[in-house]
Amino acid sequence: MEIRLVKLTKTFPGDEKKNVSETKAVDSLTLNIENGTLLGLLGPSGCGKSTTLYMLAGLKDPTSGEIWFDDEEVTNLEAEKRGIGLVFQNYALYPHMTVYKNIAFPLTNLKVYTEKRCEKAVRIQKAIAILEEPERLRKAVLESQCDGKIKKENAVLYVAKEFHVSRFIAADVLKEIGGIAKNEESAYKDAKSKFAAHLESLKKRLSASKDPIDEAFYYLNEKGERRMDTRRLTRDEIDSLVRDVSRLVQIEELLERKPSELSGGQQQRVAIARALVKKPKLLLLDEPLSNLDARLRLKTREEIRRIQRETGITTVFVTHDQDEAMAICDRIVLMKDGKSRQVGKPQDVYRDPNDLFVAKFLGNPPINVFEGIVDDGYVHIGGEKVLPVPIEGYREVFVGIRPEAFLLEDAEKDGKGTFLQGIDPTVCGHLTVDIEQIQASGKDIALIGNHPSFVGDQLKITIDSEAQVSPGVHSFLLRPSKIYLFDRKTEERIRF
């Protein structure tokens, strides 16, 4: 489903008595979200990303603007009619319910408008379809063995999984063949014959009734067309949906547990399963990984990406963690003060920021910012020429230099030469930095330094871990592609 936001605005009124001023949480946001896209709403706390999500969900009413789902405007449509799945930051699982019941809960009162069909006939037809593949059925039963024994509960679940039917239909089949221990071909044939006889008898009864049916057991109206009906989901339909989605998020073995018996990552999967079980057109995730430890966050975000790709559901993912957004999102919207500052593919936004805020927010370690000037066709930081630029006149600027832009001129690689092979020094600028600390960080070394023109908390440079370097004053070459200029007053990007 394609999503369009048109000048979407949300203003929270102030309170003079409490000295609280009016707050514009979202300010005229216009955005297109393509079908099947995983979009990240990214930005610092208070930027409006969660408010935007809740307006999409129908939990907050916009002050102005429009929300479109494909060609339908849903700005004022109730939340339950929007066909969305929502995963909250705290998961909001029911502690007294099993995982199965938590996932099934949204389906219990769900009504569907569909062609009316004899559900009993559907169940019998599915049972016959299973019995038409005796080898596959036998294999599923044998695979359910635990410690060399076949237990009824396990066999039912394995058959249900293999044939994508409810556990109730699987149990009916195993009961009809005379139990899980009976695997003779004759038992399968007898069971199939019994189900076929039940189906034929049911067809005769239905044919003799006032309500006509067709060969597929659909009820017909007076025009001979299949009758439409609003109804609740059957027990079989609910069970099949719960088991299908639990397989998708890989929690099949947890269905009979309570939330208190699960880890944070498992609870997260349950929450996602509950959101997906209604087969929503739009999935909304509100900082879903914030309660997990670092390692589990990495694993779970990969699972979210896998699930999104397998389902193809348009997904909006709210986070303040730029690493999460960069890792799994097709596109990101970087927000500040309720406005969209830049939209695009994560790597494109990182490589080509529109302004200083975007450049500083994306990147880990963050970009290093220096006060500089443009004069005589060069960018100067302190007394050093950093970069030639085709800009005339004198201009005060901020110079953003990515940590990976620095090339240590006097560093050697295991005493066998420098790291500058393949680098043309004539196209690189120079900058001298006083290195105060050296931190090992896997394949890289982080150099913590100081410079009189530096603006920020910590000047950090990353270089290859094989470089031989010690604290002190060092001269660096700078990769031109990793240097950005911003107007000192407006902080807008200066392109050249």
C-alpha positions as CSV (number, residue, x, y, z in Angstrom):
1,M,0.0,0.0,0.0
2,E,1.3,3.5,-0.9
3,I,1.0,6.2,1.8
4,R,0.8,9.9,1.2
5,L,1.0,12.6,3.8
6,V,0.0,16.1,2.5
7,K,1.0,19.1,4.7
8,L,0.3,17.1,7.8
9,T,0.4,19.2,11.0
10,K,-0.2,18.5,14.7
11,T,-0.4,21.3,17.2
12,F,-0.8,20.7,20.9
13,P,-2.5,23.7,22.6
14,G,-0.7,25.6,25.4
15,D,-2.0,26.3,28.9
16,E,-1.5,29.9,30.1
17,K,-2.3,28.9,33.7
18,K,0.6,26.4,33.7
19,N,2.8,28.7,31.6
20,V,2.9,26.0,28.8
21,S,3.2,27.4,25.3
22,E,1.6,25.9,22.2
23,T,3.7,23.2,20.6
24,K,3.7,22.3,16.9
25,A,4.9,18.7,17.1
26,V,4.5,18.1,13.3
27,D,4.8,21.0,10.9
28,S,3.4,20.7,7.4
29,L,4.9,17.3,6.7
30,T,4.5,16.1,3.1
31,L,5.8,12.6,2.3
32,N,5.2,9.7,-0.1
33,I,5.9,6.2,1.1
34,E,6.1,3.7,-1.7
35,N,4.3,0.3,-1.6
36,G,6.4,-2.4,0.1
37,T,8.9,0.1,1.5
38,L,10.5,0.0,5.0
39,L,10.7,3.7,5.9
40,G,12.5,5.0,9.0
41,L,11.3,8.1,10.8
42,L,14.5,9.2,12.4
43,G,15.5,12.1,14.6
44,P,16.2,13.3,18.2
45,S,13.6,13.2,21.0
46,G,10.8,15.6,20.4
47,C,11.2,15.9,16.7
48,G,7.7,14.6,15.9
49,K,8.4,11.1,14.6
50,S,6.2,9.3,17.1
51,T,3.4,11.8,16.7
52,T,3.5,11.3,12.9
53,L,3.3,7.5,13.5
54,Y,0.3,7.9,15.8
55,M,-1.5,10.1,13.2
56,L,-0.9,7.3,10.6
57,A,-2.4,4.8,13.1
58,G,-5.4,7.0,13.8
59,L,-4.5,7.3,17.5
60,K,-4.0,11.1,17.2
61,D,-6.0,13.5,15.1
62,P,-4.1,15.9,12.8
63,T,-4.7,19.6,13.3
64,S,-4.6,20.0,9.5
65,G,-3.4,18.2,6.4
66,E,-4.3,14.9,4.8
67,I,-3.4,11.2,5.1
68,W,-4.0,8.9,2.1
69,F,-3.8,5.1,1.9
70,D,-3.5,4.4,-1.9
71,D,-6.5,6.4,-3.3
72,E,-8.5,6.5,-0.1
73,E,-8.2,9.5,2.3
74,V,-8.1,8.2,5.9
75,T,-7.4,11.4,7.7
76,N,-10.6,11.1,9.8
77,L,-11.1,7.4,9.6
78,E,-11.2,5.4,12.9
79,A,-8.0,3.5,13.8
80,E,-9.7,0.1,13.7
81,K,-10.9,0.6,10.1
82,R,-7.5,1.6,8.7
83,G,-6.1,-2.0,8.4
84,I,-2.9,-1.2,10.2
85,G,-0.7,-3.3,12.6
86,L,1.0,-1.4,15.4
87,V,3.8,-2.5,17.7
88,F,4.4,-0.3,20.7
89,Q,7.7,0.4,22.5
90,N,6.6,-1.6,25.5
91,Y,5.0,-4.5,23.5
92,A,1.7,-4.2,25.5
93,L,1.3,-8.0,25.8
94,Y,-1.5,-9.4,28.0
95,P,0.3,-11.0,31.0
96,H,-2.5,-13.4,31.9
97,M,-2.7,-14.8,28.4
98,T,-0.5,-17.4,26.6
99,V,1.5,-16.3,23.6
100,Y,-1.1,-18.1,21.4
101,K,-4.0,-16.1,22.9
102,N,-2.1,-12.9,22.7
103,I,-1.6,-13.3,19.0
104,A,-5.2,-14.6,18.5
105,F,-6.8,-11.8,20.5
106,P,-7.1,-9.3,17.6
107,L,-8.9,-11.9,15.6
108,T,-11.5,-12.9,18.1
109,N,-14.0,-10.1,17.3
110,L,-12.7,-9.4,13.8
111,K,-15.4,-9.5,11.2
112,V,-14.8,-10.2,7.5
113,Y,-16.9,-9.5,4.5
114,T,-16.6,-12.4,2.2
115,E,-18.4,-15.0,0.1
116,K,-20.6,-17.2,2.3
117,R,-19.5,-20.8,2.3
118,C,-20.3,-24.0,4.3
119,E,-17.5,-24.1,6.8
120,K,-18.1,-27.7,7.7
121,A,-17.7,-28.7,4.1
122,V,-14.4,-26.7,3.9
123,R,-13.0,-28.6,6.9
124,I,-13.9,-32.0,5.4
125,Q,-12.4,-31.0,2.1
126,K,-9.1,-30.0,3.8
127,A,-9.1,-33.4,5.7
128,I,-9.5,-35.3,2.4
129,A,-6.7,-33.3,0.8
130,I,-4.4,-34.4,3.6
131,L,-5.3,-38.0,3.2
132,E,-4.7,-37.8,-0.5
133,E,-1.0,-37.5,0.3
134,P,-0.4,-40.5,2.7
135,E,3.4,-40.5,2.4
136,R,3.6,-36.9,3.3
137,L,1.2,-37.4,6.2
138,R,3.2,-40.4,7.4
139,K,6.4,-38.5,7.2
140,A,5.0,-35.6,9.3
141,V,3.8,-38.0,12.0
142,L,7.2,-39.8,12.2
143,E,9.0,-36.5,12.4
144,S,7.0,-35.6,15.5
145,Q,8.8,-38.3,17.5
146,C,10.4,-37.2,20.8
147,D,12.8,-39.7,22.5
148,G,11.6,-42.3,20.0
149,K,8.0,-41.9,20.9
150,I,5.1,-40.4,19.0
151,K,2.8,-38.2,21.1
152,K,-0.6,-37.1,19.9
153,E,0.0,-33.4,20.7
154,N,3.2,-33.3,18.8
155,A,1.8,-35.3,15.8
156,V,-1.1,-32.9,15.5
157,L,1.2,-29.9,15.4
158,Y,3.5,-31.4,12.9
159,V,0.6,-32.4,10.6
160,A,-0.9,-28.9,11.0
161,K,2.4,-27.3,10.1
162,E,3.1,-29.6,7.1
163,F,-0.3,-29.0,5.5
164,H,-1.0,-25.5,6.7
165,V,-4.2,-26.3,8.4
166,S,-5.5,-25.8,11.9
167,R,-4.6,-28.1,14.7
168,F,-8.3,-29.1,14.9
169,I,-8.4,-30.4,11.3
170,A,-5.1,-32.2,11.9
171,A,-6.6,-33.8,15.0
172,D,-9.7,-34.9,13.1
173,V,-7.6,-36.6,10.5
174,L,-5.4,-38.5,13.0
175,K,-8.4,-39.5,15.0
176,E,-10.1,-40.9,11.8
177,I,-7.2,-43.0,10.8
178,G,-7.3,-44.8,14.1
179,G,-4.6,-42.9,16.1
180,I,-1.1,-41.8,15.6
181,A,0.3,-45.3,15.9
182,K,-1.7,-46.7,13.0
183,N,0.1,-46.1,9.7
184,E,-1.3,-48.8,7.5
185,E,-2.3,-47.7,4.0
186,S,-5.7,-49.3,4.5
187,A,-6.4,-47.0,7.4
188,Y,-5.7,-44.0,5.3
189,K,-8.0,-45.2,2.5
190,D,-10.8,-46.0,5.0
191,A,-10.5,-42.6,6.6
192,K,-10.6,-40.9,3.2
193,S,-13.7,-42.9,2.3
194,K,-15.4,-41.9,5.6
195,F,-14.7,-38.1,5.0
196,A,-15.9,-38.4,1.4
197,A,-19.1,-40.0,2.6
198,H,-19.6,-37.3,5.2
199,L,-19.1,-34.7,2.4
200,E,-21.6,-36.3,0.1
201,S,-24.2,-36.6,2.8
202,L,-23.7,-32.9,3.7
203,K,-24.1,-31.9,0.1
204,K,-27.4,-33.8,-0.2
205,R,-28.7,-32.1,2.9
206,L,-27.6,-28.6,1.7
207,S,-29.1,-29.2,-1.7
208,A,-32.4,-30.1,-0.2
209,S,-32.5,-26.9,1.9
210,K,-33.9,-23.5,0.9
211,D,-30.4,-22.0,0.4
212,P,-28.9,-23.2,-2.9
213,I,-25.2,-24.0,-3.1
214,D,-22.7,-24.5,-5.9
215,E,-20.2,-27.4,-6.4
216,A,-17.6,-25.7,-4.1
217,F,-20.2,-25.3,-1.3
218,Y,-20.7,-21.5,-1.7
219,Y,-24.2,-20.3,-0.9
220,L,-26.0,-18.6,-3.9
221,N,-28.4,-15.7,-4.0
222,E,-31.6,-15.6,-6.1
223,K,-29.5,-14.5,-9.1
224,G,-27.3,-17.6,-8.8
225,E,-24.4,-15.5,-7.7
226,R,-22.3,-16.3,-4.6
227,R,-23.8,-14.6,-1.6
228,M,-21.6,-12.1,0.4
229,D,-21.7,-12.2,4.1
230,T,-20.2,-10.4,7.2
231,R,-19.1,-12.9,9.7
232,R,-16.5,-13.6,12.4
233,L,-13.5,-15.8,11.7
234,T,-13.9,-19.5,12.4
235,R,-11.9,-21.4,15.0
236,D,-10.0,-23.1,12.2
237,E,-9.2,-19.8,10.4
238,I,-7.9,-18.2,13.6
239,D,-5.7,-21.2,14.5
240,S,-4.2,-21.3,11.0
241,L,-3.5,-17.6,11.0
242,V,-1.9,-17.8,14.4
243,R,0.3,-20.7,13.5
244,D,1.3,-19.2,10.1
245,V,2.4,-16.0,11.7
246,S,4.2,-17.7,14.5
247,R,6.2,-19.7,12.0
248,L,7.0,-16.4,10.2
249,V,8.5,-14.8,13.3
250,Q,9.9,-18.1,14.5
251,I,8.1,-18.5,17.9
252,E,6.2,-21.7,17.2
253,E,7.6,-23.5,20.2
254,L,6.5,-20.6,22.5
255,L,2.8,-20.5,21.9
256,E,1.8,-22.1,25.2
257,R,4.0,-19.9,27.4
258,K,3.1,-16.7,29.2
259,P,4.9,-13.4,28.4
260,S,6.7,-13.5,31.8
261,E,8.4,-16.7,30.7
262,L,9.9,-15.0,27.6
263,S,13.0,-13.0,27.0
264,G,12.8,-9.4,25.7
265,G,13.5,-10.5,22.1
266,Q,10.9,-13.2,22.3
267,Q,8.3,-10.8,23.6
268,Q,9.2,-8.4,20.7
269,R,8.5,-11.2,18.2
270,V,5.1,-11.9,19.9
271,A,4.2,-8.3,19.6
272,I,5.1,-8.3,15.9
273,A,3.2,-11.5,15.3
274,R,0.1,-10.0,16.9
275,A,0.4,-6.9,14.7
276,L,0.8,-9.1,11.5
277,V,-1.9,-11.7,12.2
278,K,-4.6,-9.5,10.8
279,K,-2.6,-9.2,7.6
280,P,-2.5,-5.4,7.7
281,K,-1.7,-3.2,4.8
282,L,0.6,-1.0,6.9
283,L,2.8,-2.0,9.8
284,L,3.9,0.7,12.3
285,L,6.8,0.1,14.7
286,D,7.3,2.6,17.5
287,E,10.9,2.3,18.7
288,P,10.5,-1.5,19.0
289,L,14.1,-2.3,19.9
290,S,14.7,0.3,22.7
291,N,14.1,-2.2,25.5
292,L,16.7,-4.8,24.2
293,D,20.4,-5.1,25.0
294,A,22.9,-4.2,22.3
295,R,23.5,-7.7,20.9
296,L,19.8,-8.6,20.9
297,R,19.0,-5.3,19.1
298,L,21.3,-6.3,16.3
299,K,19.7,-9.7,15.9
300,T,16.1,-8.4,16.2
301,R,16.5,-5.6,13.7
302,E,17.7,-8.2,11.2
303,E,14.6,-10.3,12.0
304,I,12.3,-7.3,11.4
305,R,14.0,-6.7,8.0
306,R,13.6,-10.4,7.1
307,I,9.9,-10.4,8.1
308,Q,9.2,-7.2,6.2
309,R,10.8,-8.5,3.1
310,E,8.9,-11.8,3.3
311,T,5.6,-10.2,3.8
312,G,6.1,-7.2,1.5
313,I,4.1,-5.0,3.9
314,T,4.6,-1.3,3.8
315,T,6.3,-0.5,7.1
316,V,7.1,2.7,9.0
317,F,9.8,2.3,11.7
318,V,10.3,5.0,14.3
319,T,13.7,5.2,16.0
320,H,16.2,7.7,17.3
321,D,19.1,5.3,16.7
322,Q,20.7,6.1,13.4
323,D,22.5,2.8,13.2
324,E,19.2,0.9,13.2
325,A,17.8,3.2,10.5
326,M,20.9,2.9,8.4
327,A,21.0,-0.9,8.7
328,I,17.5,-1.9,7.8
329,C,15.5,0.9,6.1
330,D,15.0,1.4,2.4
331,R,14.5,5.1,3.0
332,I,14.8,7.4,5.9
333,V,13.1,10.7,6.9
334,L,15.3,12.7,9.2
335,M,13.2,15.1,11.3
336,K,13.8,18.0,13.5
337,D,11.3,20.3,15.2
338,G,8.4,18.6,13.4
339,K,9.8,19.2,10.0
340,S,11.4,16.9,7.5
341,R,15.1,17.9,7.0
342,Q,16.0,15.3,4.4
343,V,14.4,12.2,2.8
344,G,16.3,9.5,0.8
345,K,18.2,6.2,0.9
346,P,20.2,6.0,4.1
347,Q,23.6,5.9,2.4
348,D,22.6,8.7,0.0
349,V,21.6,11.0,2.9
350,Y,24.9,10.1,4.7
351,R,27.0,10.9,1.7
352,D,25.1,14.0,0.6
353,P,23.6,15.8,3.6
354,N,21.5,19.0,3.0
355,D,22.6,20.8,6.1
356,L,24.8,20.7,9.2
357,F,22.1,19.0,11.3
358,V,21.8,16.1,8.9
359,A,25.6,15.8,8.6
360,K,26.0,15.7,12.4
361,F,23.1,13.4,13.1
362,L,24.2,10.6,10.7
363,G,27.5,8.9,11.2
364,N,29.2,7.0,13.9
365,P,31.6,8.4,15.0
366,P,29.9,11.7,14.2
367,I,31.3,14.2,11.7
368,N,34.0,16.6,13.0
369,V,33.1,20.2,12.6
370,F,35.6,23.1,12.4
371,E,35.3,26.8,12.0
372,G,36.8,27.8,8.7
373,I,36.9,30.5,6.0
374,V,36.9,30.5,2.2
375,D,39.5,32.8,0.8
376,D,41.6,32.9,-2.4
377,G,39.9,29.8,-3.8
378,Y,40.7,27.6,-0.7
379,V,39.0,26.5,2.4
380,H,41.2,27.4,5.4
381,I,41.1,25.9,8.9
382,G,43.4,27.8,11.1
383,G,46.4,28.6,8.9
384,E,46.2,25.5,6.8
385,K,44.7,25.0,3.3
386,V,42.2,22.2,3.6
387,L,40.5,22.1,0.2
388,P,40.5,24.0,-3.1
389,V,37.0,25.3,-4.0
390,P,35.7,27.3,-6.9
391,I,34.2,30.0,-4.6
392,E,35.2,33.6,-4.9
393,G,35.5,36.1,-2.1
394,Y,35.8,35.8,1.7
395,R,33.2,33.7,3.5
396,E,32.9,32.2,7.0
397,V,31.9,28.5,7.0
398,F,31.6,25.4,9.1
399,V,33.8,22.6,7.7
400,G,32.5,19.1,8.3
401,I,35.1,16.3,8.0
402,R,34.1,12.7,8.4
403,P,36.3,10.6,10.8
404,E,37.3,8.3,7.9
405,A,38.5,11.3,5.8
406,F,41.8,11.5,7.7
407,L,44.9,9.8,6.2
408,L,47.9,9.8,8.6
409,E,50.9,11.0,6.5
410,D,53.6,9.7,8.9
411,A,52.0,6.4,9.8
412,E,53.6,3.2,8.7
413,K,52.1,-0.2,8.2
414,D,54.1,-2.8,10.2
415,G,57.2,-0.9,9.1
416,K,56.5,-1.9,5.4
417,G,55.4,1.4,3.9
418,T,52.6,4.0,4.4
419,F,48.8,3.8,4.1
420,L,48.9,6.4,1.3
421,Q,49.5,4.1,-1.6
422,G,47.1,5.0,-4.4
423,I,46.3,8.4,-2.9
424,D,47.3,11.6,-4.9
425,P,48.5,14.1,-2.3
426,T,48.0,17.0,-4.8
427,V,44.2,16.7,-4.5
428,C,44.1,16.3,-0.8
429,G,44.1,19.0,1.8
430,H,46.2,19.0,5.0
431,L,45.3,19.4,8.6
432,T,47.5,19.1,11.7
433,V,45.8,17.6,14.8
434,D,47.1,17.1,18.3
435,I,46.4,13.4,19.2
436,E,45.7,13.0,22.9
437,Q,44.3,9.4,23.1
438,I,44.4,6.2,21.1
439,Q,41.5,3.7,21.4
440,A,41.5,0.3,19.8
441,S,38.2,-0.5,18.1
442,G,38.3,-3.8,16.2
443,K,39.6,-3.3,12.7
444,D,40.0,0.5,13.3
445,I,41.9,2.7,15.7
446,A,40.1,5.8,17.1
447,L,42.3,8.8,17.6
448,I,41.0,11.4,20.0
449,G,42.4,14.8,19.3
450,N,42.3,18.5,19.7
451,H,42.4,21.5,17.3
452,P,41.9,25.2,18.1
453,S,39.2,25.5,15.4
454,F,37.2,22.4,16.4
455,V,33.6,22.9,17.3
456,G,32.0,20.1,19.4
457,D,32.5,17.7,22.2
458,Q,35.2,15.3,20.8
459,L,37.4,15.3,17.7
460,K,37.6,11.7,16.6
461,I,39.5,10.2,13.7
462,T,39.4,6.6,12.5
463,I,42.3,4.9,10.9
464,D,43.4,1.3,10.1
465,S,44.3,-0.7,13.2
466,E,47.6,-1.7,11.6
467,A,48.9,1.9,11.6
468,Q,51.8,2.6,13.9
469,V,50.9,5.8,15.7
470,S,51.5,7.4,19.1
471,P,50.1,10.5,20.9
472,G,51.4,13.9,19.7
473,V,51.0,16.3,16.9
474,H,50.4,14.6,13.5
475,S,49.8,15.8,10.0
476,F,46.9,14.3,8.0
477,L,45.9,14.3,4.4
478,L,42.1,14.7,3.9
479,R,39.9,12.9,1.3
480,P,38.1,15.7,-0.6
481,S,34.9,13.6,-1.0
482,K,34.5,13.4,2.8
483,I,34.7,17.2,3.4
484,Y,31.5,19.3,3.5
485,L,31.0,23.1,3.7
486,F,28.1,24.8,5.6
487,D,27.2,28.4,5.8
488,R,28.1,29.7,9.3
489,K,24.8,31.6,9.8
490,T,22.2,29.3,8.1
491,E,24.0,26.0,8.5
492,E,22.8,25.1,5.0
493,R,25.1,23.1,2.8
494,I,27.4,25.0,0.4
495,R,27.7,22.9,-2.8
496,F,30.6,23.3,-5.2
